[in-house]
Amino acid sequence: MHWYFVGFAALIVVAQAGLGIAAIANHWIPPWARRRVVRPKLWGWGALAGAVGWSLFMFLGPFQGPDADFTPYALGGMGLFIASQVVQMVAQHPGRRPVAPPDTQGQ
């Protein structure tokens, strides 16, 4: 059963890296993210860095076993993944504040 998890995780990481490379090379963004992304290259670099960080964390951390020698690398991969999510958020539209209607009752 362990190898099913490893295979599925590797497939997801490769797909994320592929989306990042497509965004960097061709400015292509997946359809579910097109509305919000305004800087495709920056989004792609974030996705690629996220794939590297995620794979460092998974394959040197929980999937490696109880070997504590790789713990700093695994935690560094988690930090890289979190930083890549920040980069991807910067590549998107800023959020909008809800506009309150004018108060016509008090006048």
C-alpha positions in Angstrom: 0.0 0.0 0.0 2.9 2.3 0.7 4.0 2.3 -3.0 0.5 3.4 -4.1 0.9 6.5 -1.9 4.4 7.2 -3.2 3.3 6.7 -6.8 0.2 9.0 -6.4 2.3 11.7 -4.7 5.0 11.5 -7.4 2.2 11.9 -10.1 0.8 15.0 -8.3 4.2 16.6 -8.0 5.1 16.0 -11.6 1.7 17.4 -12.7 2.3 20.5 -10.5 5.8 21.0 -12.0 4.4 20.6 -15.5 1.8 23.3 -14.9 4.6 25.6 -13.6 6.8 24.9 -16.6 3.8 25.5 -19.0 3.1 28.8 -17.3 6.7 29.9 -17.5 7.3 28.9 -21.1 4.0 29.6 -22.7 2.1 31.8 -20.3 -0.5 29.1 -20.1 -2.6 28.9 -16.9 -5.0 26.1 -16.1 -8.7 27.0 -16.7 -9.6 27.0 -13.1 -7.1 29.7 -12.2 -7.3 31.9 -15.3 -9.8 34.4 -13.8 -7.5 35.4 -11.0 -3.9 35.1 -12.3 -2.5 38.3 -13.8 1.2 37.4 -13.8 1.5 33.9 -15.4 5.3 33.6 -15.3 5.4 34.5 -11.6 2.6 32.0 -10.9 4.6 29.4 -12.8 7.7 30.0 -10.8 5.6 29.6 -7.7 4.1 26.3 -8.9 7.5 25.0 -9.9 9.1 26.0 -6.5 6.1 24.4 -4.8 6.6 21.1 -6.6 10.3 21.1 -5.6 9.5 21.9 -2.0 6.6 19.4 -1.8 8.8 16.7 -3.2 11.6 17.5 -0.8 9.3 17.3 2.2 7.5 14.1 1.1 10.4 12.1 -0.1 12.9 13.1 2.5 10.4 13.3 5.4 7.4 11.0 5.9 8.0 8.7 2.9 11.7 8.2 3.8 11.1 6.7 7.2 12.3 7.4 10.7 15.8 8.6 9.6 16.4 11.9 11.4 19.3 12.9 9.2 17.0 14.2 6.5 14.7 16.2 8.8 16.3 19.6 8.1 15.9 19.0 4.4 12.3 17.9 4.8 11.5 21.0 6.9 13.3 23.2 4.4 11.1 21.7 1.7 8.0 22.5 3.7 9.3 26.1 4.1 9.9 26.3 0.3 6.4 25.0 -0.4 4.9 27.7 1.9 7.0 30.4 0.3 5.9 29.3 -3.1 2.2 29.6 -2.1 3.0 33.2 -1.2 4.6 33.8 -4.6 1.5 32.3 -6.3 -0.8 34.6 -4.2 1.2 37.6 -5.3 0.7 36.6 -8.9 -3.1 36.9 -8.6 -5.5 39.7 -8.5 -5.8 41.4 -5.1 -8.9 40.8 -3.2 -11.7 43.4 -3.3 -13.4 44.9 -0.3 -17.1 44.7 -0.2 -18.6 48.1 -0.9 -21.3 49.1 1.5 -24.3 50.9 0.0 -24.8 54.5 1.1 -27.0 55.1 4.1 -30.1 56.9 2.9 -32.2 56.2 6.0 -30.3 58.5 8.3 -30.5 61.7 6.2 
